[in-house]
Amino acid sequence: MKEPPQKPRPAGLRRLTDEEIDLWIAVAKSVSRRKGSKLPSLRKSALPSDPAAEAPVEVRRTSVKPKPPPPPPPLAPLERRLKRQLAQGRSAIDQSIDLHGMNQAQAHQALRGFLSFAQARGDRLVLVVTGKGAPKARALESFRSDEPGVLRRVVPHWLHAPDLRAIVLGFEEAGRAHGGAGALYVRLRKCDRGPR
């Protein structure tokens, strides 16, 4: 018996594989058919010529391990020339943020938002004022186990963290004119805006 000639397929469509047809038949059998519809037939003969071909094939699943994220870019120190220009007032700071009076959670959130905004604006150098800690707390330093200037200690750790490395190019303690040990100069990376 001859099969009827097949209609030409539109460009871009491919023929279904036998596995796809088998899957479709299994799905189609689970629902009620419309009147006059018929299930597709396999292209290959239903009877295998070799009994070994009928044996089930073991499918090995290979575990695909996701690629680890790329390491954060390294931090770079400020150049001597830039530090000298800042100390002499010949180089300007684009923006500054003062974290005084904030707790750690507020300061961390404010710092992240500030750095993201400054980078998006195209700023290259910002000043982060942490403060040196309360003078009263410094006097009691020998009697208590916790040190003064919590933000002064934790802000450098935040700037080293991988989540801010895409923004921060490098940082160093500010010069006396900008707050000394209670402030940091932070260099920002250029913002990747992508193609427009």
Order of alpha helices (4+ residues) and beta strands (2+ residues): alpha-alpha-beta-alpha-beta-alpha-alpha-alpha-beta-beta
